[in-house]
Every structure is written in structure tokens, then in C-alpha cells.
Amino acid sequence: MTIITIEDFNKGVSYGFNPFLDNSFSMSINSRVMIQKEMFKSDHQFYKYCWKNLPHFCQESGLKLTTYSSVHISHILSRGAFPEMRYDIRNINILTLTNHKLWESEKKVDMYIYKKNRQTIELL
């Protein structure tokens, strides 16, 4: 199914799907950005959405995360350099604070998630 409008997106949700995460839905980058801007009026709202829809485990260490904190929501591509990816859940890793800081450093190339994130970047 092709998603063009927020109504199309909501129809997919009404059938129990998450069109942002389900690859059987296609969406142009313009439609994705428009829908994201309509759904998420703040970073906090987006981070809560990510916490609700992604597993509560650090993707680097495997550590179970039991309490929501915005520091666990880590952008693969930075918000500043790629503003159109700011509210794209595919651009998110769930990480501990330590691993979040590591991802934002030059040492990210040594991380377990680095190879997978490079593949994700190619898809984005």
C-alpha cells in the first residue's frame, strides 16, 4: 500500500500496522516528512512514540532499559545535519546514555551497531 496522506497512514494504523516501520508500506520522503510533522509537534512527543514502539533494550549492549528517558533515543543521522530525518523512527537506536554518547563520538566505528547503522543509512 502506498501512503500519501495522514489519512492513508491512519488507515494502515487502524488495521494494526505501523506504516513507519512496516516495509510493506511505501511512502515518498515528502509524504513521510509531511506526516511526521503533522504527528509530532515536539521532540518529546516523538521520543515517547519511539519508546512506545521500539523494544526497551540497548541495541549496543543488550541491557534492558526499564524506565523511559529521552537520553535512550539516539539518532543515527544527526538532527542538525539531516533535519528531514529528525522524526523518522527508522533513524533511531535505543541506547544507554553511555552508548548514546559513544555513538555521537568518533569511536562509533568500533561499536557493534555501526555496520547495521551503515546499512540503515543506505536505506534512508
Backbone bond lengths (Angstrom), bond angles and torsions (degrees), N, CA, C in turn:
res aa  C-N    CA-C-N  psi(-1)  N-CA   C-N-CA  omega(-1)  CA-C   N-CA-C  phi
1 M - - - 1.454 - - 1.521 108.67 -
2 T 1.288 116.34 137.61 1.458 121.95 177.68 1.524 109.45 -95.53
3 I 1.329 114.81 128.90 1.464 121.94 178.90 1.525 107.76 -99.58
4 I 1.331 115.82 123.13 1.463 120.65 178.42 1.527 110.68 -118.05
5 T 1.331 116.62 -39.15 1.465 121.27 -175.38 1.529 110.65 -121.06
6 I 1.317 115.63 169.66 1.467 121.17 175.55 1.525 110.16 -62.54
7 E 1.326 116.81 -31.33 1.469 120.56 177.99 1.526 110.43 -65.62
8 D 1.336 117.24 -41.47 1.470 121.27 175.71 1.528 109.99 -60.94
9 F 1.332 115.54 -44.44 1.463 121.11 179.39 1.526 110.04 -59.53
10 N 1.331 116.44 -49.38 1.468 121.05 -178.77 1.522 112.11 -63.16
11 K 1.324 117.59 -32.04 1.464 120.83 176.64 1.533 109.83 -63.76
12 G 1.334 116.78 -44.04 1.464 120.41 176.15 1.515 111.81 -60.51
13 V 1.330 116.52 -42.36 1.469 121.62 178.16 1.521 110.37 -62.99
14 S 1.334 117.18 -39.66 1.473 120.73 -178.92 1.528 111.94 -63.05
15 Y 1.332 116.64 -23.13 1.468 121.22 176.93 1.530 112.18 -91.90
16 G 1.338 116.27 6.43 1.461 120.29 175.97 1.522 115.13 92.07
17 F 1.314 117.84 12.14 1.462 121.62 -179.75 1.521 110.61 -102.94
18 N 1.323 116.14 161.22 1.456 121.57 169.64 1.529 106.61 -117.15
19 P 1.331 117.56 96.12 1.467 120.24 -176.30 1.529 114.62 -58.60
20 F 1.336 117.99 -21.20 1.464 120.19 176.07 1.524 111.34 -69.75
21 L 1.343 117.19 -28.64 1.464 121.51 -175.08 1.520 114.27 -110.22
22 D 1.311 117.90 -18.40 1.466 122.08 -175.50 1.533 109.55 -91.40
23 N 1.329 116.07 117.05 1.467 120.84 -176.76 1.523 114.13 -69.75
24 S 1.328 118.21 -8.39 1.466 119.37 177.90 1.536 111.60 -77.99
25 F 1.327 116.67 -7.57 1.466 121.75 174.82 1.522 108.33 -102.29
26 S 1.321 116.85 131.47 1.465 119.62 175.41 1.527 108.79 -104.91
27 M 1.332 114.05 145.79 1.453 119.94 -176.12 1.529 107.74 -151.74
28 S 1.311 117.73 127.04 1.467 119.60 175.92 1.525 108.38 -67.34
29 I 1.321 116.36 158.34 1.457 119.68 179.13 1.528 110.42 -61.77
30 N 1.335 117.53 -35.95 1.471 120.12 178.97 1.528 111.17 -64.84
31 S 1.334 117.21 -43.40 1.472 120.56 177.98 1.518 110.45 -65.09
32 R 1.341 116.66 -42.84 1.468 121.36 -179.86 1.527 110.48 -59.47
33 V 1.326 116.99 -48.49 1.468 121.20 -178.94 1.523 110.54 -63.87
34 M 1.340 118.01 -42.20 1.467 121.68 179.50 1.537 110.48 -61.21
35 I 1.328 116.92 -46.13 1.468 121.17 -178.99 1.526 110.23 -66.19
36 Q 1.321 117.11 -42.26 1.465 120.70 178.95 1.525 111.16 -61.80
37 K 1.320 117.32 -42.97 1.471 120.59 178.96 1.519 111.20 -63.35
38 E 1.322 116.56 -35.24 1.461 120.49 179.04 1.531 110.93 -72.33
39 M 1.322 117.16 -37.02 1.468 121.34 -176.59 1.522 113.23 -79.97
40 F 1.329 116.90 -37.71 1.464 121.00 -171.69 1.519 110.35 -116.05
41 K 1.326 114.94 109.46 1.461 120.46 -178.82 1.525 111.82 -91.82
42 S 1.337 117.11 -8.72 1.465 120.81 -179.64 1.522 109.50 -153.99
43 D 1.333 115.32 160.03 1.463 120.15 175.70 1.526 110.19 -59.59
44 H 1.331 116.28 -42.88 1.467 120.44 -178.62 1.528 111.05 -57.02
45 Q 1.310 117.44 -43.82 1.469 121.77 179.34 1.534 110.10 -62.50
46 F 1.324 117.28 -42.17 1.463 121.30 178.55 1.531 111.19 -66.03
47 Y 1.331 117.35 -42.99 1.470 120.62 -179.43 1.524 110.91 -62.49
48 K 1.323 117.30 -39.93 1.474 120.76 176.99 1.531 110.28 -63.59
49 Y 1.327 117.38 -39.53 1.463 122.32 177.12 1.537 109.80 -61.08
50 C 1.327 116.27 -45.34 1.476 120.18 178.33 1.519 110.63 -60.58
51 W 1.325 117.36 -45.32 1.463 121.71 -178.92 1.527 110.45 -61.60
52 K 1.318 116.13 -38.06 1.468 120.75 -179.76 1.532 111.62 -69.85
53 N 1.327 117.92 -32.33 1.461 121.57 -170.43 1.529 115.65 -106.07
54 L 1.320 118.32 -5.35 1.466 120.94 -179.82 1.528 110.31 -118.99
55 P 1.340 117.65 152.52 1.474 120.71 179.30 1.531 111.47 -61.97
56 H 1.318 116.01 145.56 1.465 122.23 -176.63 1.527 111.05 -91.40
57 F 1.316 115.93 57.02 1.458 123.48 176.73 1.520 108.15 -132.04
58 C 1.326 116.53 141.12 1.458 120.19 173.90 1.526 107.86 -65.97
59 Q 1.311 117.07 124.19 1.458 121.39 -177.60 1.523 112.19 -72.20
60 E 1.316 117.69 -13.09 1.464 121.65 177.04 1.524 111.38 -92.29
61 S 1.328 117.01 -51.13 1.472 121.12 -173.22 1.519 114.01 -98.64
62 G 1.325 117.50 -18.94 1.464 121.02 -175.48 1.519 113.32 82.64
63 L 1.324 117.26 -0.78 1.465 122.02 -179.21 1.525 110.51 -63.62
64 K 1.348 116.41 133.24 1.467 121.02 177.23 1.526 108.72 -72.84
65 L 1.316 116.04 132.02 1.463 122.35 178.42 1.520 107.42 -105.96
66 T 1.308 117.02 117.71 1.462 120.73 -171.01 1.525 114.15 -97.32
67 T 1.326 117.21 -17.10 1.457 120.69 -175.36 1.523 110.17 -128.90
68 Y 1.320 116.27 135.31 1.468 120.19 177.55 1.519 110.91 -64.52
69 S 1.311 115.09 136.61 1.459 122.91 167.77 1.520 107.03 -152.90
70 S 1.304 116.82 140.31 1.464 119.79 -179.67 1.528 111.68 -62.36
71 V 1.335 117.98 -21.68 1.470 119.83 179.41 1.523 112.12 -67.25
72 H 1.340 117.72 -17.16 1.466 120.67 178.02 1.530 112.28 -78.65
73 I 1.326 117.38 -14.26 1.467 122.06 -177.63 1.528 107.94 -94.12
74 S 1.322 116.23 109.51 1.461 121.68 -174.66 1.527 110.43 -117.48
75 H 1.316 116.58 127.46 1.467 121.14 177.40 1.527 109.83 -79.75
76 I 1.315 116.73 134.16 1.463 121.60 175.73 1.527 108.27 -70.76
77 L 1.320 116.44 -54.72 1.464 122.40 172.04 1.525 107.00 -95.86
78 S 1.315 117.43 130.53 1.463 120.49 -172.87 1.525 112.27 -63.91
79 R 1.326 114.71 149.21 1.465 121.68 179.72 1.524 111.60 -63.65
80 G 1.326 116.32 -36.92 1.461 120.13 -178.12 1.519 113.01 -68.79
81 A 1.321 116.48 -44.79 1.467 120.91 -177.56 1.526 112.36 -78.16
82 F 1.336 117.00 -28.14 1.466 121.76 -176.77 1.530 110.05 -132.33
83 P 1.341 118.04 70.36 1.470 120.51 -175.38 1.527 113.67 -59.63
84 E 1.326 117.92 -28.07 1.464 120.45 179.05 1.530 111.93 -69.71
85 M 1.334 117.29 -15.39 1.468 121.91 179.64 1.532 112.13 -97.88
86 R 1.320 117.12 0.76 1.464 122.88 -174.55 1.527 112.75 -53.68
87 Y 1.334 117.30 -43.78 1.464 121.50 -176.16 1.526 112.34 -110.51
88 D 1.327 117.08 27.88 1.466 121.46 178.65 1.528 108.67 -97.64
89 I 1.324 116.82 111.70 1.465 121.82 -175.76 1.530 112.09 -62.93
90 R 1.327 117.87 -22.43 1.468 120.89 176.18 1.526 111.18 -69.52
91 N 1.320 116.85 -17.47 1.459 123.83 -178.82 1.532 111.65 -94.18
92 I 1.324 117.17 20.95 1.465 121.70 -173.69 1.522 111.52 -120.08
93 N 1.328 115.16 137.67 1.462 123.02 165.38 1.519 107.02 -113.12
94 I 1.323 116.49 144.63 1.462 121.42 169.55 1.531 105.96 -94.98
95 L 1.333 116.35 120.34 1.464 121.33 -174.31 1.524 111.42 -139.24
96 T 1.329 115.68 155.84 1.460 119.98 168.89 1.531 107.32 -68.30
97 L 1.322 116.90 163.83 1.461 120.23 178.80 1.530 110.67 -58.62
98 T 1.322 117.11 -42.68 1.469 121.11 179.98 1.523 111.03 -59.57
99 N 1.335 116.80 -46.59 1.465 120.03 -179.52 1.526 112.20 -72.79
100 H 1.323 116.94 -29.71 1.469 120.75 174.90 1.534 108.79 -61.60
101 K 1.322 116.17 -47.49 1.471 120.42 178.81 1.525 110.91 -62.91
102 L 1.332 116.68 -39.67 1.464 121.05 178.79 1.529 110.59 -63.01
103 W 1.345 116.93 -41.63 1.470 120.47 178.79 1.524 110.86 -61.09
104 E 1.311 117.26 -34.23 1.463 121.01 -178.42 1.528 112.75 -82.62
105 S 1.327 116.99 0.50 1.463 121.36 179.60 1.527 110.24 -103.12
106 E 1.315 115.63 176.86 1.465 120.76 177.72 1.527 112.06 -73.14
107 K 1.330 117.48 -9.47 1.466 121.09 -179.39 1.522 112.64 -84.46
108 K 1.325 117.87 2.53 1.463 120.21 -178.90 1.521 112.30 -58.18
109 V 1.333 118.03 -27.27 1.472 120.60 -178.96 1.526 111.99 -64.35
110 D 1.323 117.46 -19.52 1.467 121.68 178.98 1.526 112.78 -90.34
111 M 1.317 117.20 -1.93 1.465 120.65 -175.52 1.528 111.61 -82.12
112 Y 1.321 115.18 150.93 1.467 123.33 177.08 1.530 111.20 -57.48
113 I 1.331 117.42 -39.66 1.468 121.92 -175.49 1.526 113.53 -79.53
114 Y 1.322 117.33 -6.57 1.468 120.05 -173.84 1.530 112.44 -57.86
115 K 1.330 117.80 -49.54 1.469 121.02 -177.06 1.532 110.96 -61.93
116 K 1.329 116.81 -45.38 1.471 120.40 179.03 1.531 110.27 -63.09
117 N 1.317 116.92 -41.30 1.463 119.98 179.56 1.528 111.63 -65.33
118 R 1.322 118.10 -35.28 1.470 120.91 175.67 1.534 109.68 -62.25
119 Q 1.333 116.54 -40.39 1.467 120.65 177.79 1.531 110.47 -65.93
120 T 1.331 116.49 -40.95 1.467 121.08 177.73 1.524 110.50 -61.26
121 I 1.318 116.89 -42.69 1.468 121.31 179.68 1.526 110.35 -59.54
122 E 1.324 116.92 -39.73 1.470 120.54 178.49 1.532 111.09 -61.63
123 L 1.338 116.74 -36.16 1.465 120.89 179.97 1.526 112.77 -75.13
124 L 1.331 115.66 -32.02 1.460 119.76 -177.09 1.517 109.90 -70.73
